[in-house]
Amino acid sequence: MFNPSRAEVRRFFAETWGKYDRGEALSPLERTALQVILLHPEYHATLKAGEAGRERDFAPESGELNPFLHLSLHLAIEEQLSIDQPRGIRASYERLLAKTGSEHDAKHRLLECLGETVWAAQRTGTPIDERAYLDCLERKA
């Protein structure tokens, strides 16, 4: 299982943005990441800020979203949808898409459930509860 460090994740997104900005070729994963980055212009300055952007802390108490976490969750959703894993996520997404009329809004609802599920697993030190994740998706749909 791929388990990058905080620094590796942040470097990946910043380097992807840098390659795009310089017109360099991107890997398939970087192309997917770029599509997510392009949906979030509010994060572009952080990605361009070099080490200062990559080292910055984003405390939940400050009310600021962590752009690297948000982009990572988006990337995870893209992967889950591409392979319909957990089984049924694609159907939930289709229902959300019909409900919201927006791919981005529908994916954000999936992302909310993924974030809640990952947070619960980290808080309790247990594996991700797939059933709880799917139940959340159904409530959103």
MOJO-V645671 format. One line per field, one symbol per residue. ss: DSSP state (~ for helix, > for strand, _ for the rest). A space follows every 10 residues. Layout:
BEGIN
ss = ???
END
This chain:
BEGIN
ss = _____~~~~~ ~~~~~~~~~~ ~~_____~~~ ~~~~~~~~__ ~~~~~~~~__ ~~~~~____~ ~~____~~~~ ~~~~~~~~~~ ~~~_____~~ ~~~~~~~~~~ __~~~~~~~~ ~~~~~~~~~~ ~~~~_____~ ~~~~~~~~~~ _
END
